[in-house]
Amino acid sequence: MKNTMSTARQLLVAALSVCIIPASYAAAKISYHGVVPGGNPAQVKSIVTQTCAACHGAHGNSLMPQYPNLAGQNQGYLMKQLLDFNNGSRTNQTMQAMVKIIPSKHFARDVKDIAYYFSQQKFNPDINANAKAPKATLKVLKLGEQIYRSGIPSAKVPACMACHEADGMGNGPMAIPRLAGQHSKYVITQLEQFRHGKRSNDPHKMMRMIAGRLNTKEITAVAFYVQALRPKLVLGNNPQNYVQAIKQRKSTPLIGVSEKEIKKPGDQKGKNKNPSKSSGSSNL
């Protein structure tokens, strides 16, 4: 047990140290690290409504699971992805074409404004693709929770929450994405791309290293867990509300997941035979 705890502690320290990404990684003249949230969405209204909304929804709640939810996503992370699509560090034909629509004259300003707009939108699982998404069994979600919160010490996989936080909200200043509520289909696609080296815009190869040590079953499990994860259920509505957190933990077998997110026997029969199969879409 002591050896396991020691290994887990070492992995956590390593993960946290990798999360400290030097500012020099940012594109010239556009810094997405430590960015102070702000912008003027009115300046990019036409881009958001005429371009982004087609796949991601007008308010960032995507109706198609292959396209990520952008509502409530960290501004710094969104800025980084747009910059990476623009300079080719991240490849996707659709997104690279969309980024080219942004006028070069105000590119830096517009990227910041677009990212700020979506970061300020309210995430709503009742209207996005999660509302009709297939649910996972308690067994699958428990495996996902274990990987997210404890990692897999034997495989040298650190806990996801070391960088993405206990509530799945990510780290805005470090441009680390929010995972809570993200579509499982999209998360599976991204982890598989990292796993096979098809996506390589992760600083220090961190995600490629982690995904490369996960098998398909583990990737699927953690993807379904983060899709079901609701930040307010982790510590309650306020930091001091630990009593509520403890009560919530006793009322449901999973941290941050309500009972309604767990697949019951007989639910959606035959509709979730291969949840890890993805279309290959990536977008943001």
C-alpha positions in Angstrom: 0.0 0.0 0.0 2.8 2.4 0.9 4.6 1.8 -2.4 1.3 2.4 -4.3 0.7 5.7 -2.4 4.3 6.8 -3.0 4.0 6.0 -6.8 0.7 7.9 -7.0 2.2 10.9 -5.2 5.1 10.9 -7.6 2.8 10.8 -10.6 0.8 13.7 -9.2 3.8 15.8 -8.7 5.1 15.0 -12.2 1.7 15.9 -13.7 1.5 19.2 -11.9 5.0 20.1 -12.9 4.2 19.4 -16.6 1.1 21.6 -16.3 3.4 24.6 -15.7 3.9 25.5 -19.3 6.3 28.3 -20.2 4.9 31.5 -21.7 7.3 31.2 -24.6 5.1 28.4 -26.0 2.5 31.0 -26.9 2.4 32.5 -30.4 4.1 35.8 -30.9 2.0 38.8 -29.8 -0.9 36.6 -28.6 -0.6 35.2 -25.1 -3.1 32.7 -23.9 -1.3 31.9 -20.6 -2.5 33.8 -17.6 -4.9 35.7 -19.8 -7.2 38.0 -17.8 -10.8 37.0 -18.9 -12.2 39.7 -21.0 -13.1 40.8 -24.5 -15.8 42.4 -26.6 -18.1 39.7 -28.1 -20.0 42.3 -30.1 -17.0 42.7 -32.4 -17.2 39.0 -33.5 -21.0 38.5 -33.4 -21.2 37.8 -37.2 -18.4 35.2 -36.9 -20.0 33.5 -34.0 -23.5 33.4 -35.4 -22.7 32.7 -39.0 -19.7 30.3 -38.6 -19.2 28.9 -35.1 -22.9 28.3 -34.3 -23.3 25.8 -37.2 -21.4 23.1 -35.3 -21.1 24.4 -31.7 -24.4 26.0 -31.2 -25.1 29.7 -30.9 -24.3 29.6 -27.2 -21.7 26.9 -27.3 -24.0 24.0 -26.5 -23.4 21.6 -29.3 -26.3 19.5 -30.5 -24.0 17.0 -32.2 -21.7 14.8 -30.0 -18.8 14.8 -32.4 -18.5 18.6 -32.0 -17.4 19.8 -28.5 -19.4 22.0 -26.2 -17.7 25.4 -26.0 -20.0 26.9 -23.4 -18.1 27.6 -20.2 -14.8 26.5 -21.7 -11.7 28.3 -20.5 -10.8 31.4 -22.6 -7.1 30.6 -22.7 -7.6 27.1 -23.9 -10.0 28.2 -26.7 -7.5 30.9 -27.7 -4.7 28.3 -27.9 -6.8 25.9 -30.1 -7.7 28.7 -32.5 -4.1 29.7 -32.8 -2.9 26.1 -33.2 -5.5 25.5 -36.0 -4.2 28.7 -37.7 -0.6 27.8 -37.5 -1.0 24.1 -38.3 0.0 22.8 -34.8 -3.4 21.2 -34.7 -4.9 19.8 -37.9 -8.6 19.5 -38.8 -9.8 20.6 -42.3 -13.0 22.1 -41.1 -11.6 24.1 -38.2 -8.6 25.2 -40.2 -10.9 26.5 -42.9 -13.1 28.3 -40.3 -10.1 30.0 -38.7 -9.1 31.4 -42.1 -12.4 33.3 -42.1 -11.2 35.5 -39.2 -9.8 38.7 -40.8 -6.0 38.9 -40.5 -6.1 42.6 -39.7 -7.8 42.0 -36.4 -6.9 38.3 -35.9 -5.4 38.6 -32.4 -8.3 40.7 -31.1 -11.0 38.5 -32.7 -9.5 35.3 -31.4 -9.6 36.7 -27.9 -13.2 38.0 -28.3 -14.5 34.7 -29.8 -12.8 32.7 -26.9 -14.2 35.1 -24.4 -17.7 34.9 -25.8 -17.9 31.1 -25.5 -16.2 31.1 -22.1 -19.0 33.3 -20.7 -21.9 31.2 -22.1 -23.9 28.9 -19.7 -23.3 25.2 -20.1 -26.7 23.4 -20.4 -26.7 19.6 -20.6 -30.5 19.6 -21.0 -30.3 21.3 -24.4 -27.0 20.1 -25.9 -26.2 16.6 -27.2 -25.8 15.3 -23.7 -29.6 15.4 -23.3 -29.9 12.4 -25.7 -26.4 10.9 -25.3 -26.1 7.2 -24.3 -25.4 6.7 -20.6 -22.8 4.4 -19.2 -23.3 1.7 -16.6 -22.2 2.2 -13.0 -19.3 -0.2 -13.6 -18.0 1.9 -16.5 -18.4 5.2 -14.6 -16.6 3.8 -11.6 -13.6 2.9 -13.7 -13.7 6.3 -15.2 -13.9 8.0 -11.8 -11.0 5.9 -10.6 -8.8 7.0 -13.5 -9.9 10.6 -13.3 -9.3 10.9 -9.5 -6.5 8.4 -8.8 -4.9 7.6 -12.2 -3.4 4.2 -12.8 -0.2 4.0 -10.8 0.8 0.6 -12.2 0.7 2.0 -15.8 2.3 5.4 -14.7 -0.9 7.2 -15.6 -1.5 10.3 -13.4 -4.9 11.4 -12.2 -6.7 13.5 -14.7 -7.8 15.9 -12.0 -4.1 16.8 -11.4 -4.4 19.2 -14.3 -8.1 19.4 -15.1 -9.1 20.0 -11.4 -11.4 17.9 -9.1 -14.5 19.5 -10.5 -13.4 19.1 -14.1 -13.3 22.8 -14.8 -9.7 22.8 -15.9 -7.2 25.6 -15.3 -7.9 28.9 -17.1 -4.6 30.6 -16.6 -2.7 27.6 -17.8 -5.0 27.0 -20.8 -6.0 23.6 -19.6 -9.5 22.7 -20.8 -12.7 22.1 -18.9 -13.8 18.5 -19.2 -16.9 18.5 -17.1 -19.9 17.8 -19.3 -17.9 17.4 -22.5 -19.4 14.9 -25.0 -18.0 11.5 -24.4 -17.8 10.9 -28.2 -15.7 13.9 -28.7 -13.4 13.1 -25.7 -12.9 9.5 -27.0 -11.9 10.9 -30.4 -9.4 13.3 -28.9 -7.8 10.7 -26.6 -7.6 8.2 -29.5 -5.9 10.9 -31.6 -3.4 11.7 -28.9 -2.9 7.9 -28.3 -2.0 7.4 -32.0 -0.1 10.6 -32.5 -2.7 12.1 -34.8 -3.1 15.1 -32.5 0.2 16.6 -31.2 -0.5 20.1 -29.9 -0.2 19.1 -26.3 2.7 20.9 -24.6 5.6 18.5 -23.6 3.7 15.6 -25.2 1.7 15.2 -21.9 -1.5 14.0 -23.4 0.2 11.7 -25.9 2.1 10.1 -23.1 -1.1 9.6 -20.9 -3.4 8.4 -23.7 -0.7 6.1 -25.0 -0.8 4.2 -21.7 -4.6 3.8 -21.7 -6.5 1.1 -23.5 -9.8 1.5 -25.3 -11.8 0.4 -22.3 -10.1 2.9 -20.1 -10.5 5.8 -22.6 -14.2 5.0 -22.9 -14.7 4.9 -19.2 -13.0 8.2 -18.4 -14.8 9.9 -21.3 -18.2 8.8 -20.0 -17.3 9.9 -16.5 -16.3 13.4 -17.5 -19.5 13.7 -19.7 -21.5 12.9 -16.6 -19.4 15.1 -14.2 -21.2 18.2 -12.8 -18.9 20.6 -11.0 -21.5 21.8 -8.5 -21.9 18.2 -7.2 -18.3 17.9 -6.3 -18.1 20.5 -3.5 -21.6 21.9 -3.5 -22.5 25.4 -4.6 -20.0 27.1 -2.4 -16.5 26.3 -1.1 -17.7 26.1 2.5 -20.5 23.7 1.6 -18.5 20.5 2.5 -21.4 19.0 4.5 -23.5 19.1 1.4 -20.7 17.4 -0.5 -20.5 14.6 2.0 -24.2 14.1 1.9 -24.2 14.0 -1.9 -21.4 11.5 -1.9 -23.4 9.2 0.3 -26.5 9.5 -1.8 -24.8 8.5 -5.1 -22.0 6.0 -5.8 -20.0 8.5 -7.8 -18.3 11.8 -7.0 -20.0 14.6 -9.0 -22.4 12.4 -10.9 -26.2 12.4 -10.3 -28.2 9.2 -10.4 -30.0 10.2 -13.6 -26.6 10.1 -15.4 -26.2 6.4 -14.7 -27.6 3.8 -17.1 -30.1 1.5 -15.6 -30.7 -2.1 -16.6 -32.8 -2.1 -19.8 -32.2 1.5 -20.6 -31.4 2.2 -24.3 -31.0 -1.4 -25.2 -28.7 -2.0 -28.1 -28.0 1.6 -28.6 -24.6 1.6 -26.9 -22.9 -1.5 -28.2 -19.6 0.3 -29.1 -19.4 3.6 -27.3 -15.8 4.0 -28.2 -16.4 4.1 -31.9 -16.0 7.7 -33.2 -16.4 9.5 -36.5 -13.0 11.0 -36.4 -14.2 14.6 -36.1 -12.2 16.9 -33.9 -12.9 20.6 -34.2 -12.0 22.5 -31.0 
